[in-house]
Amino acid sequence: MYRLDQKLARIRSGHYKRNDFIIADAKDGDMGPSIPGCGPKRNKDGSSTRFVTRPEFLENISAIIAQDIVDIMLLSASNLEALVEKGVFKNSEVKPAIRANDTTDIWVVAVPIIPSNQAARSAPPHYRG
């Protein structure tokens, strides 16, 4: 059983304590702005000259899972699949989860290309042209 499920069971039963606080990590930035969504690759001085590659992004996620601190890790379906194939979640108490609303959440691509379509009209204001 995942740690998240254990915490939720205690919360539902009313027998929870402070350390049942749920820690979630959303690593699904690749579903929006793609490469920039994975973040900048930081140099030791804090500067950056490029974005993190997908293999580096997956390695960063693997390291967080190995720390065994978070209760649930939210990922894109393709990255979850890659990490499961690598065995990252095997014997882990971190619950894997995917973002299932990807087709309704990706405005970065649709809005600039087709500003007159329905998606663009209902896009968040900061994405409208």
N, C-alpha and C positions, 0 to 999 in steps of 0.2 A: 504494500500500500504506500502511495506517495505521502510525503510529509504534509502536503496541502490538504489531502483528504482527511488525514488524522486531525489536523487543526480545525477544519470545518466541522468534523464530527463533534469535537469538544465544544466548539462555539454553538452549534445547534442544540447540544444537550444542556447548555448553560454551565458547563463545568470547565470553563476556559480560564487561562491566566495570561499575564502580560506577554510571555514568550510565544503565545499563539497568534501574535500579530503576523499577518500574511505579507511576505516580501515577494513582489513580482518584478520581473525584468522584461521589458519589451525590446526585443532585438529584431524588429520587423521593418526597420528603416529602409531596407532595400525594396520595399513595396511601393514607395513613393518616388522620391527623386533618384532612385537607383544607386549608382556608384557614390554620389555625394552623401546619400543617406546612411552609408556605413561609417561615415566620419573621416576626419583628416588623420593621416599617419603622422603622429607627433615625433619630432626629434627630441633628444635629451633636453634641449634648451626650451622646449615648448613650441617651437616654430614648426611649420609644416610646408611641404612643397608638393604633396600629392595626397590622394585619397587612399584609404585602406582598400586592398584588393579583397575579392570574395574569400580566397583561402585564408587571408589574414583575419578577416571578419569572423569566419568560422572558427579559427584558432582562438580568437578572443572570447567567443561564446563558450567554447570548450573549456577554457580556463575558468570562466565564471561558474560553470556547472561543476567543475572539479573542486572548487572552493566549498561547495555544498552549503551555501548560505541562503540562496534564493529558494522559494518554495515552488514557483511556477515560472517557466521561461516561454514567452510568446515569440513566435518565429513565423517567417513566411513558410509556406508548405514546402518549397524546394529546399530551403536551408534545413528545415526539420528532417526532411528525407535524407539529406546528405549527412547530417549528424547521427541519425539513427543507423545509417549504413556503416558509419565509422565506429559505432558502439559507444558513443559518448554518453548516452542515457542508460546504458546497461549497468545495473547495480546502483543506480543513482536514485535518490529520493526526490530529485527535482522533477516536477511534472512538466512534460512538454505540451505545448499548445500551439495551434496555428491561428492566424487571423483568417477568418472564413468570409469576411466581407470585402475581399480585395477588389472586386469589380466595381464596388460602389465607393471605394475609398481612394482610388488613384486619379487625382485631378491634374497632376502635373503634366501628364501627357495629353489628355483630352482637351483641356481648356485652350492652350495656345494654338493648337492646330485647328480646332473647330469651335470658334468662339460663339457661333450662333446656335449650336445644338442645345438640347435640353440639359445635358450634363453641365454645360458651361453656365446656363442660366441659374441652375440650382447649386452651383459650386460655392464654397465659402467665399466671402467677399474679397479676401486677400488673394484669391486665385483668379478673380475676374479681370478681364482686360480693360 
